Amino acid sequence: MTLRTLALLLLALPVGCTRGRSVTRDECDRLLNHYTEQLLRTELPGISPSEHQRVMAEVQAAASVYRPFLACTAEVSREQMDCALAAFHPDEIERCLVSVP
């Protein structure tokens, strides 16, 4: 489950351009946590608190060295970030992050 969660999260990051106010590192971190929380809520609703913490820590550690995630501030637009942080389902968050040409 942890690898699937991580793969879904990290593959969801788009390649795009930013418009308007730039996305911050704090927002990228919040997006990571928000997406992982929503994915755990929908995929593993009965997860124990200790397992939940373990998965969150593992995802954060992997993201901290994953280049596409580290480029989040340059690759995610303001509109994408605002949409994703307001979404409450992993599918909605992913739709927000898809770049439309």
N, C-alpha and C positions, 0 to 999 in steps of 0.2 A: 504494500500500500504506500509506503513512504516514497519509494522510487516513482510510482505512478503519480502521486501527488506532486512531487518535484518536477517530473517531466511535463505534466499538464501546466503547471505554473510557469515554468521557464519557457516553454514553447508558446505560451500565450502572448509574450511580448512582441509587439509589432516592429516593423521598420517603417518609420514615417518621419515627418518633420514636425517641429513644434510651432505653434502659432500663439500669439498673445503671451501672457505671463508664463514664464518657464516653469516646468515641473521641478520640484525640489527632491533632494535625496530623501528627506523625511517622508514625502508623499510616496516615493517609490517603496520605501520600507513599509509604510502603512498599507499600500496596495498588496505587497507580498503577504503581509499578515492577514489582511481582509480576504484575499483570495483563498489562502490556505484554510482560514477559519470556515469560510462558506463551503469549501470543498469537503472538509471534515464533517461539517454539519449535515451535508446531503449524502455523502458516501458512507460515513461511519457514525450514524447518529448515537450509538450506544458506546462510543469510545470512552475509556476510563480517563480521568483527569491526568494520571501519570503518563499514559500513552499519548494523550493529546499534547502534553508538554514536550515529550520526546520528539514527536513528529514536527512540532513547530520549531524546536531547536535545530533539528536536522535540516529542515528546509532553509532556515536562516543561514546556517553554516554553509550549505552548498551554494546558496545564492550569493554569498559574500565573495566568492571566487569565480562566479560564472559571468563571463564577459557580456553576454546580452543583457543580463540583469544590471550589471554595473553601468551599462550604457543607457539605462532607463531614462535618465534626465534629458538625454539628447534624442531619444527615439520615441518617447511617448508624448503625444500632443496634450495640450491643456484640456481640450475637449474630451479626449480619450480618458485622461486621468479623472476628470470630474465625473464622467459617466461611470467608470469602473468603480470608483469609491462609493457611488450612490447605489450601485446594484447589489441585490441580495441573493443572487444565485450564481454559481460558477459559470453557467452558460451565458448569462447576461454579461458578466464581467468579461468573458472572452469575446463576446460580440462587440463590446465597447472598444476592445483593443485591436480589433482587426482593422488594418489600414485599407481605406477605400481609395482607389486611384482617382 
